[in-house]
């Protein structure tokens, strides 16, 4: 079908039915806007970009359970440091295994107080993730093992600690009460990057002894990240981890460890911190998300059905005359759906644009529901997922809000319609 009649129809609707057209566009725009923001929020946590842009090759273990042998007592948290170290040293299926933990840091500087984040890592951390270094590089394994006080800082922290200076390699700064030598500066990392975000990165050997002691009866705070190569097998990697878990449990009597299965970025985001087995897979998570979007669409769709039935009744004489001159039901149905689709597409485009603008101004509050955002670096990206999601919402709205009224109106009998009887 040609676009010219559709454009003329939309123009006529704006000219003669401004109120109904406004309601149609408003309902579609708000629905698409909300649905797009939900999808963008998910996409920016699962595929955050930055150092974690290579999500296809990244796998994670972020949760560990401690189960008491003679009772049902269970403790859940992160991986303890000794177990993280053993896994990083003993698995052979991947070349690089990173582990890290985070800590909040308050920095008073020039009559201001900055709430910042520290991340303590091993040396392989810089091989697993794709940081963009402005100058310098990460610390080596030898520097980590010897406990050298080296630090990599973000561009933002560089500007706080050394205002106006672009070359800071070799300078010393007090980071969490440790006098550290700056060996690298990286681009700011968005807080959506759950495995890499920080303002300063330090060797894990500088972490508080109490926090890294790996108490027998307590879970830890570390997470593990694996970088798969072209020759890596995720199944073999999982088997290696399972063997290490069994080996560790043989030495434990009262408490047994249960590591979460190795998972991708979806698993790392959705896995319930209350237990390692509460993630049911990407399909179920997407199905849950789709169900929520359908619930959001339900009321606007019902309103569009009522609105379009009223508008199509006004065209009953036109449709009756066309049927009298031989227009088939299929042709009329296609025309009505395409005409309604034109308005729905306009509303969908507006909704998508409004979602982007809203993210630009309120991305911190949308992506993180709690906490202070004053000094947090947050960025967002637009991928194919929100675009496809928006198109799907527009399609469903057109089917739900246009197909039912169109199907009803094309069944009218021309003789009755011309007399004003639409029953």
C-alpha positions as CSV (number, residue, x, y, z in Angstrom):
1,X,0.0,0.0,0.0
2,X,1.3,3.5,-0.9
3,X,2.3,5.9,1.8
4,X,0.6,8.9,0.3
5,X,-3.0,7.9,1.3
6,X,-1.7,7.1,4.8
7,X,-0.1,10.5,5.2
8,X,-3.2,12.2,4.0
9,X,-5.3,10.2,6.5
10,X,-3.0,11.2,9.4
11,X,-3.2,14.8,8.3
12,X,-7.0,14.7,8.1
13,X,-7.1,13.1,11.6
14,X,-5.0,16.0,13.0
15,X,-7.2,18.5,11.2
16,X,-10.7,17.2,12.0
17,X,-10.3,15.0,15.1
18,X,-7.7,16.7,17.2
19,X,-8.9,15.5,20.5
20,X,-9.2,11.8,19.5
21,X,-5.9,12.0,17.7
22,X,-4.2,13.5,20.8
23,X,-5.6,10.7,23.0
24,X,-4.4,8.1,20.6
25,X,-0.9,9.6,20.3
26,X,-0.7,10.3,24.1
27,X,-1.6,6.7,25.0
28,X,0.8,5.2,22.5
29,X,3.6,7.6,23.4
30,X,3.5,7.0,27.1
31,X,3.2,3.3,26.7
32,X,6.1,3.0,24.3
33,X,8.2,5.4,26.5
34,X,7.7,3.3,29.7
35,X,8.3,0.0,27.9
36,X,11.4,1.4,26.2
37,X,12.8,2.7,29.5
38,X,12.3,-0.7,31.2
39,X,14.1,-2.5,28.3
40,X,16.9,0.2,28.3
41,X,17.4,-0.2,32.1
42,X,17.8,-4.0,31.7
43,X,20.1,-3.7,28.7
44,X,22.4,-1.2,30.3
45,X,22.9,-3.5,33.3
46,X,23.3,-6.7,31.3
47,X,25.4,-5.2,28.5
48,X,26.9,-2.1,30.2
49,X,29.7,-1.5,27.7
50,X,32.9,0.1,28.8
51,X,35.4,-2.4,30.2
52,X,32.7,-5.1,30.1
53,X,31.8,-4.6,26.4
54,X,33.0,-8.1,25.5
55,X,30.1,-9.8,27.3
56,X,30.0,-12.7,24.9
57,X,33.4,-14.0,26.2
58,X,32.9,-13.1,29.9
59,X,31.6,-15.5,32.5
60,X,31.1,-15.0,36.2
61,X,30.7,-16.5,39.6
62,X,29.2,-13.9,42.0
63,X,27.4,-15.9,44.7
64,X,28.5,-18.6,47.2
65,X,26.4,-20.5,49.8
66,X,27.7,-21.9,53.0
67,X,25.5,-24.8,54.1
68,X,25.8,-26.4,57.6
69,X,26.3,-30.2,57.4
70,X,23.9,-31.2,60.2
71,X,21.2,-28.6,59.8
72,X,19.4,-26.5,57.2
73,X,21.3,-23.3,58.1
74,X,22.6,-21.5,55.0
75,X,24.6,-18.3,54.6
76,X,24.9,-16.5,51.3
77,X,27.3,-13.9,50.0
78,X,30.2,-13.5,47.7
79,X,33.2,-15.8,47.3
80,X,35.9,-15.8,50.0
81,X,39.4,-14.7,49.0
82,X,41.1,-18.1,49.6
83,X,38.6,-19.9,47.3
84,X,38.8,-17.1,44.7
85,X,42.6,-17.4,44.7
86,X,42.5,-21.2,44.4
87,X,40.1,-21.1,41.5
88,X,42.2,-18.5,39.7
89,X,45.4,-20.6,40.2
90,X,44.0,-24.0,39.4
91,X,41.6,-23.7,36.4
92,X,43.3,-24.3,33.0
93,X,40.5,-24.0,30.5
94,X,40.8,-20.2,30.4
95,X,44.0,-18.1,30.2
96,X,42.8,-15.2,32.5
97,X,40.7,-15.3,35.7
98,X,40.0,-12.1,37.6
99,X,38.7,-11.6,41.1
100,X,37.8,-8.4,42.9
101,X,35.8,-6.9,45.7
102,X,34.7,-3.3,46.3
103,X,34.7,-0.9,49.2
104,X,33.3,2.6,49.7
105,X,35.7,5.4,50.3
106,X,35.0,9.0,51.6
107,X,37.5,11.6,50.4
108,X,37.4,15.1,51.9
109,X,39.0,17.5,49.5
110,X,38.9,21.3,49.2
111,X,35.9,21.8,51.4
112,X,34.0,19.0,49.6
113,X,33.4,15.4,50.5
114,X,33.4,12.8,47.7
115,X,31.8,9.4,48.1
116,X,33.9,7.2,45.9
117,X,34.4,3.5,45.3
118,X,37.6,1.3,45.6
119,X,38.0,-2.0,43.9
120,X,40.7,-4.5,45.0
121,X,41.7,-6.9,42.3
122,X,44.4,-9.4,41.2
123,X,46.7,-8.7,38.3
124,X,44.8,-10.7,35.7
125,X,41.9,-8.2,36.2
126,X,43.6,-6.0,33.6
127,X,43.7,-8.9,31.1
128,X,40.1,-9.9,31.5
129,X,38.5,-6.5,31.1
130,X,39.0,-3.9,28.3
131,X,39.9,-0.7,30.2
132,X,40.8,2.4,28.2
133,X,44.1,3.7,29.6
134,X,44.8,7.4,29.3
135,X,48.3,6.9,30.6
136,X,50.3,4.1,32.3
137,X,49.0,0.6,32.8
138,X,47.8,-1.9,35.4
139,X,49.9,-3.5,38.2
140,X,51.7,-6.8,37.6
141,X,51.4,-10.1,39.5
142,X,54.8,-9.5,41.1
143,X,53.7,-6.1,42.4
144,X,50.5,-7.6,43.8
145,X,52.3,-10.5,45.5
146,X,54.9,-8.2,47.0
147,X,52.2,-6.0,48.4
148,X,53.4,-2.9,46.7
149,X,51.2,0.2,47.2
150,X,50.3,0.8,43.5
151,X,47.0,2.2,42.2
152,X,45.2,2.8,39.0
153,X,42.8,5.7,39.2
154,X,40.0,7.1,37.0
155,X,40.1,10.3,35.1
156,X,37.6,11.8,37.5
157,X,39.7,10.9,40.6
158,X,42.8,12.3,38.8
159,X,41.0,15.6,38.4
160,X,40.1,15.6,42.1
161,X,43.5,14.6,43.4
162,X,45.6,16.6,40.9
163,X,43.5,19.4,39.5
164,X,44.8,20.8,36.3
165,X,47.4,18.1,35.9
166,X,47.4,15.7,32.9
167,X,50.5,13.7,33.7
168,X,50.3,12.0,37.1
169,X,52.2,8.7,36.6
170,X,54.7,8.2,39.5
171,X,52.9,10.7,41.8
172,X,51.8,9.7,45.2
173,X,48.3,10.0,46.6
174,X,46.6,8.9,49.9
175,X,43.9,6.4,48.9
176,X,41.9,5.0,51.8
177,X,44.8,6.0,54.2
178,X,47.4,4.2,52.1
179,X,50.1,6.2,50.4
180,X,49.9,4.8,46.9
181,X,52.0,5.4,43.7
182,X,49.8,6.2,40.7
183,X,50.8,3.8,37.8
184,X,47.8,4.2,35.5
185,X,44.8,6.5,34.7
186,X,41.8,5.1,32.9
187,X,38.6,6.6,31.5
188,X,35.7,6.9,33.9
189,X,33.8,3.6,34.3
190,X,30.0,3.7,34.5
191,X,28.4,2.4,37.7
192,X,26.3,0.0,35.6
193,X,29.5,-2.0,35.1
194,X,29.0,-4.1,38.2
195,X,32.3,-6.1,37.8
196,X,34.6,-3.2,37.0
197,X,33.2,0.1,38.3
198,X,35.4,2.0,40.8
199,X,37.3,5.3,41.1
200,X,40.5,3.6,42.1
201,X,41.8,0.1,41.6
202,X,44.4,-1.4,44.0
203,X,46.0,-4.8,44.5
204,X,43.9,-7.2,46.7
205,X,46.9,-7.6,49.0
206,X,46.2,-4.0,50.3
207,X,42.7,-4.9,51.3
208,X,41.9,-4.9,55.0
209,X,43.1,-8.2,56.6
210,X,39.8,-8.6,58.4
211,X,37.8,-8.3,55.2
212,X,40.0,-10.8,53.3
213,X,40.8,-13.3,56.0
214,X,38.2,-15.8,54.6
215,X,36.6,-16.9,57.8
216,X,35.6,-20.5,57.8
217,X,31.9,-19.9,58.8
218,X,31.3,-16.7,56.8
219,X,30.9,-16.1,53.0
220,X,33.2,-13.6,51.4
221,X,32.8,-10.5,49.2
222,X,34.7,-11.4,46.1
223,X,33.4,-12.2,42.6
224,X,35.2,-14.2,39.9
225,X,35.3,-13.3,36.2
226,X,36.6,-15.6,33.4
227,X,37.6,-14.6,29.9
228,X,36.8,-17.3,27.4
229,X,39.0,-17.7,24.4
230,X,38.0,-19.2,21.0
231,X,39.2,-22.6,22.2
232,X,37.6,-22.5,25.7
233,X,34.8,-24.8,26.6
234,X,32.4,-23.5,29.2
235,X,31.4,-27.0,30.2
236,X,35.0,-28.0,30.9
237,X,35.5,-24.8,32.8
238,X,32.4,-25.6,34.9
239,X,33.7,-29.2,35.5
240,X,37.1,-27.8,36.7
241,X,35.3,-25.5,39.2
242,X,33.1,-28.4,40.4
243,X,36.2,-30.5,41.0
244,X,37.8,-27.8,43.0
245,X,34.6,-27.3,45.0
246,X,34.5,-31.0,45.8
247,X,38.2,-30.9,46.8
248,X,37.6,-27.9,49.1
249,X,34.5,-29.5,50.7
250,X,36.5,-32.7,51.6
251,X,38.6,-30.6,54.0
252,X,35.5,-29.0,55.6
253,X,33.5,-30.7,58.3
254,X,30.8,-28.4,59.6
255,X,30.2,-26.0,56.7
256,X,30.2,-27.0,53.0
257,X,30.5,-24.4,50.2
258,X,28.2,-24.2,47.1
259,X,29.4,-22.0,44.4
260,X,26.9,-20.5,41.9
261,X,27.1,-22.1,38.4
262,X,29.3,-20.2,36.0
263,X,27.0,-17.8,34.2
264,X,27.0,-15.0,31.6
265,X,26.1,-11.3,32.2
266,X,22.3,-12.2,32.5
267,X,23.0,-14.7,35.2
268,X,25.3,-12.2,37.1
269,X,22.6,-9.6,37.0
270,X,19.5,-11.7,37.8
271,X,20.9,-14.4,40.2
272,X,19.1,-13.9,43.5
273,X,21.6,-13.1,46.3
274,X,19.5,-15.2,48.7
275,X,20.7,-18.4,47.0
276,X,22.8,-19.8,44.2
277,X,20.0,-21.7,42.5
278,X,17.4,-19.0,42.2
279,X,18.2,-18.1,38.6
280,X,16.0,-19.9,36.1
281,X,17.6,-18.8,32.9
282,X,17.5,-16.0,30.4
283,X,14.3,-17.1,28.7
284,X,12.3,-17.0,32.0
285,X,13.7,-13.6,32.8
286,X,12.8,-12.3,29.4
287,X,9.3,-13.9,29.7
288,X,8.8,-12.1,33.0
289,X,9.9,-8.8,31.6
290,X,7.6,-9.3,28.6
291,X,4.7,-10.1,30.9
292,X,5.3,-6.8,32.8
293,X,5.3,-4.9,29.6
294,X,2.0,-6.6,28.5
295,X,0.4,-5.5,31.8
296,X,1.6,-2.0,31.2
297,X,0.1,-2.1,27.8
298,X,-3.3,-3.6,28.9
299,X,-5.1,-0.4,30.0
300,X,-3.8,1.8,27.0
301,X,-4.8,-1.1,24.6
302,X,-8.4,-1.2,26.1
303,X,-8.6,2.6,25.8
304,X,-7.4,2.5,22.2
305,X,-10.0,-0.2,21.4
306,X,-12.8,2.0,22.7
307,X,-11.4,5.1,21.0
308,X,-11.0,3.4,17.6
309,X,-14.5,1.8,17.7
310,X,-15.9,5.3,18.2
311,X,-13.8,6.7,15.4
312,X,-14.6,3.9,13.0
313,X,-18.3,4.3,13.6
314,X,-18.0,7.8,12.2
315,X,-16.6,6.1,9.0
316,X,-19.4,3.5,8.8
317,X,-21.1,5.2,5.8
318,X,-17.8,5.4,3.9
319,X,-17.1,1.7,4.6
320,X,-20.6,0.7,3.6
321,X,-20.4,2.5,0.3
322,X,-17.0,0.9,-0.4
323,X,-18.4,-2.5,0.3
324,X,-21.3,-1.8,-2.0
325,X,-18.9,-1.1,-4.8
326,X,-17.1,-4.4,-4.2
327,X,-14.4,-3.7,-1.7
328,X,-13.5,-7.0,0.1
329,X,-13.3,-7.4,3.9
330,X,-9.6,-8.2,3.6
331,X,-8.9,-5.0,1.7
332,X,-10.8,-2.9,4.1
333,X,-9.2,-4.6,7.1
334,X,-5.7,-4.0,5.7
335,X,-6.4,-0.4,5.0
336,X,-7.8,0.3,8.4
337,X,-4.9,-1.4,10.1
338,X,-2.3,0.5,8.1
339,X,-4.1,3.8,8.7
340,X,-4.2,3.1,12.4
341,X,-0.6,1.9,12.3
342,X,0.5,5.3,10.9
343,X,-0.7,7.0,14.0
344,X,0.7,4.3,16.3
345,X,4.1,4.5,14.6
346,X,4.2,8.3,15.1
347,X,3.3,7.7,18.8
348,X,6.0,5.0,19.0
349,X,8.7,7.3,17.5
350,X,7.7,10.0,20.0
351,X,7.8,7.5,22.9
352,X,11.2,6.2,21.9
353,X,12.6,9.8,21.7
354,X,11.0,10.8,25.0
355,X,12.6,7.7,26.6
356,X,16.0,8.7,25.4
357,X,15.6,12.3,26.6
358,X,14.3,11.1,30.0
359,X,17.4,8.8,30.3
360,X,19.7,11.7,29.5
361,X,18.3,13.8,32.4
362,X,17.4,11.1,34.9
363,X,19.7,8.2,34.1
364,X,21.1,8.0,37.6
365,X,17.6,7.7,39.3
366,X,16.4,5.3,36.6
367,X,19.4,2.9,36.7
368,X,19.8,3.1,40.4
369,X,16.8,3.4,42.6
370,X,18.7,4.1,45.8
371,X,21.8,5.9,46.9
372,X,23.5,9.2,46.4
373,X,24.3,10.1,42.8
374,X,26.2,13.3,43.3
375,X,29.7,11.8,42.5
376,X,28.7,8.6,40.7
377,X,29.7,8.2,37.1
378,X,26.7,6.8,35.1
379,X,26.4,6.4,31.4
380,X,24.0,4.6,29.2
381,X,24.0,3.1,25.7
382,X,21.4,2.4,23.1
383,X,21.6,-1.0,21.5
384,X,19.4,-3.0,19.2
385,X,17.4,-4.5,22.1
386,X,15.4,-1.3,23.1
387,X,14.9,-0.6,19.4
388,X,13.5,-4.1,18.7
389,X,11.4,-3.9,21.9
390,X,9.9,-0.5,20.9
391,X,9.0,-1.9,17.5
392,X,7.4,-4.9,19.1
393,X,5.3,-2.7,21.5
394,X,4.2,-0.6,18.6
395,X,3.1,-3.7,16.6
396,X,1.2,-5.2,19.6
397,X,-0.5,-1.9,20.3
398,X,-1.6,-1.7,16.7
399,X,-2.9,-5.2,16.7
400,X,-4.6,-4.9,20.1
401,X,-6.0,-1.4,19.6
402,X,-6.7,-1.5,15.9
403,X,-7.4,-5.1,14.8
404,X,-10.4,-5.6,17.1
405,X,-12.3,-2.4,16.1
406,X,-11.4,-2.9,12.4
407,X,-12.7,-6.5,12.5
408,X,-15.9,-5.3,14.1
409,X,-16.6,-2.4,11.7
410,X,-16.0,-4.4,8.4
411,X,-18.7,-6.9,9.4
412,X,-21.4,-4.2,9.1
413,X,-24.1,-4.7,6.5
414,X,-24.1,-1.8,4.0
415,X,-27.9,-1.4,3.9
416,X,-28.2,-1.1,7.7
417,X,-25.1,1.1,7.9
418,X,-26.5,3.6,5.4
419,X,-29.7,3.8,7.5
420,X,-27.6,4.4,10.6
421,X,-28.2,1.0,12.1
422,X,-24.7,-0.3,13.3
423,X,-26.0,-3.2,15.4
